[in-house]
Amino acid sequence: MSKRATGTVLEVEINFSSDAPLHRQLYTAVKRAILDGRLRPGTRLPSTRIIAEDLRISRTTVLNAFDQLSAEGYLEGKIGSGTRVASYVPGDLAQQAQRTQLPSSHSKAKVSQRAHLHPNDNLSFLRTSARPLRPGQPEVSLFPLELWSRLAAKHWRRATRDPEHIDSLGYRPLRQAISDYIGRLRAVRCEPDQVLIVCGAQQALYLSAHTLLDPGESVWIEDPGYPRARAAFLSAGLKVIPVPVDSEGLVVSAGKKIDPSPRLVFVTPSFQCPLGSMMSLARRFELLGLARVSNTWILEDDYFSEYRYGGVPIASLQSIDQNERVIYIGNFSKSIAPLLRIGYLVLPAALIENFQYVRFTMSRQPPGVEQAILAEFINEGHLERFVRATLRTYRERREALVDAINSYAKGLLETSPSGTGMYLVAWLNPGVDDQAAARAAATHGVDVIPLSTFCMRPLGRKGLVLGYSAYEVNRIRVAVKQLCAALSRIQA
Ligand SMILES: Cc1ncc(COP(=O)(O)O)c(C=O)c1O
């Protein structure tokens, strides 16, 4: 590092071992000095020759830096003979800089009341890479990357030659592919023009909350239920009503006692998030009946529906709705990977236009080329093949996790998982706190999610959500042993 004083007015530091170009370093240093108020408006700078000599850099380097500063308006006058700090740079910049220094904690910054409706989530886990048994992760190593790359190259070439028109609902061939796919596999009844492509289920939830309801209107959510759905509804200022669930899914009768005519009901009928029960047919009809008489919208999040380990998949709720009250949400975050960030809504005809323009303002849509790749991936049967392959692997891993719990965790954990999904719930002994258990597990190298994270009201018995889909059988066994060590410690 080399520090050089240049005359009495300009003192800058140039680091010769840095990768940053010298002209860029000089530009940044002079600009900072002006913004900090160390170089006052109108101050005459030494000549470029003197600066170059003092700093032992070439004159061209100084000229490059000064050119840029002049172009941005920080310097005025003729470069090389009498350059000055611009007179219109406010003289009290230094004081302003002190006054407006960012608070040490960002939470002190003044933001809207609306921003505070967004839950102050702990997002730090998203920055760390997944360790066993973090739930909800697909096995990406089985993904046909070569094939995807070939399709990507093809569609990028095509897009640059002949940019395809992506309409405001999304890329039409993808909408067609999705409507065929969910028609075949989930019995969803829809035309491609009812499919709106979005950036994952989260955007679908946010968009639905903002398009369908006004602040203060009520939405039922499952309790325990998907925390990010709750977050999306709270952020829209909605009144969130927790409704209990049991082995048949949402207890509709209990919901009616609390709030007989909600504007919206959010459900996960294929795999109740997180307990895993499937909504019984009786409950499905009860909910559709409520929707018909109360003009309630039902938001069906059909995640995990592909991952059913025994028996035939149960058709979607949308498929038995006779009154166009169900809005169906699907995504590829589990069946391909969360990083793809493509999901979709299937909308009743009456809602298409409103959703379309709200979304257009809120954000656009996932990248067009990714949509084109995915359309071909689905149409050529690759998605179904990939889901079949991962289903076999996940079944094996699920069995390994259940066996490991039954063999090593007797007296610490109990589980009776459903026949669907990518994770399961293991119950702790009565009185054991799941947050403490998760913290202890983390110190033993295992990531689990406390069941209470999903709850609005306390559950009688606490539990842990354990993922298996992304971890090899041996890693699952080791992780369960580590988890047992952690639990034994906190129960001792
Ligand atoms: C109930 C539920 N729906 C949807 C998703 C996925 O959302 P996204 O498509 O935004 O990744 C998850 C992810 O964990 C989930 O648990």
Ligand as a Chemical Component Dictionary entry (heavy atoms), coordinates in Angstrom:
data_LIG
# 
_chem_comp.id                   LIG 
_chem_comp.type                 NON-POLYMER 
_chem_comp.pdbx_formal_charge   0 
_chem_comp.three_letter_code    LIG 
# 
loop_
_chem_comp_atom.comp_id 
_chem_comp_atom.atom_id 
_chem_comp_atom.alt_atom_id 
_chem_comp_atom.type_symbol 
_chem_comp_atom.charge 
_chem_comp_atom.model_Cartn_x 
_chem_comp_atom.model_Cartn_y 
_chem_comp_atom.model_Cartn_z 
_chem_comp_atom.pdbx_ordinal 
LIG C1 C1 C 0 -47.077 -25.068 1.384  1  
LIG C2 C2 C 0 -46.016 -24.590 0.430  2  
LIG N1 N1 N 0 -46.390 -24.042 -0.729 3  
LIG C3 C3 C 0 -45.482 -23.610 -1.616 4  
LIG C4 C4 C 0 -44.130 -23.698 -1.374 5  
LIG C5 C5 C 0 -43.128 -23.268 -2.413 6  
LIG O1 O1 O 0 -43.215 -21.976 -2.734 7  
LIG P1 P1 P 0 -42.358 -21.333 -3.937 8  
LIG O2 O2 O 0 -42.936 -21.789 -5.219 9  
LIG O3 O3 O 0 -42.506 -19.879 -3.722 10 
LIG O4 O4 O 0 -40.937 -21.824 -3.783 11 
LIG C6 C6 C 0 -43.688 -24.225 -0.184 12 
LIG C7 C7 C 0 -42.259 -24.263 0.092  13 
LIG O5 O5 O 0 -41.748 -24.685 1.071  14 
LIG C8 C8 C 0 -44.654 -24.699 0.738  15 
LIG O6 O6 O 0 -44.260 -25.259 1.903  16 
# 
loop_
_chem_comp_bond.comp_id 
_chem_comp_bond.atom_id_1 
_chem_comp_bond.atom_id_2 
_chem_comp_bond.value_order 
_chem_comp_bond.pdbx_ordinal 
LIG C1 C2 SING 1  
LIG C2 N1 SING 2  
LIG C2 C8 DOUB 3  
LIG N1 C3 DOUB 4  
LIG C3 C4 SING 5  
LIG C4 C5 SING 6  
LIG C4 C6 DOUB 7  
LIG C5 O1 SING 8  
LIG O1 P1 SING 9  
LIG P1 O2 DOUB 10 
LIG P1 O3 SING 11 
LIG P1 O4 SING 12 
LIG C6 C7 SING 13 
LIG C6 C8 SING 14 
LIG C7 O5 DOUB 15 
LIG C8 O6 SING 16 
# 
